[in-house]
Amino acid sequence: MTESTATVLRLSGITKRFGKLATVVSDFPETEVDGDNEADLGIIAWGSTIGVAREAVARLRAEGHSV
C-alpha cells in the first residue's frame, strides 16, 4: 500500500466516524436540568442510574447542600 493510498483510506475512515457521530446526537433525549444553575455541585446521570441520582440530590438538598 502506498503512502497516498493509506492517507486516502485513513481520511475516509475519519469521515465515516464523524458521520456516525453526527447521527448519535439525535439518538439522545433533551437534556433535563433540575435545580439551580449556580449550584456548587452538579450530577450527571442517565439510564438506570437516574433514580438513584435523583434520590441522592434530594437527600443532599435536604441537608442544605446546593445541588
C-alpha positions, 0 to 999 in steps of 0.5 A: 500500500502506498503512502497516498493510498493509506492517507486516502483510506485513513481520511475516509475512515475519519469521515465515516466516524464523524458521520456516525457521530453526527447521527448519535446526537439525535439518538439522545433525549433533551437534556433535563436540568433540575435545580439551580444553575449556580449550584456548587455541585452538579450530577450527571446521570442517565439510564438506570442510574437516574433514580438513584441520582435523583434520590441522592440530590434530594437527600443532599438538598435536604441537608442544605447542600446546593445541588 
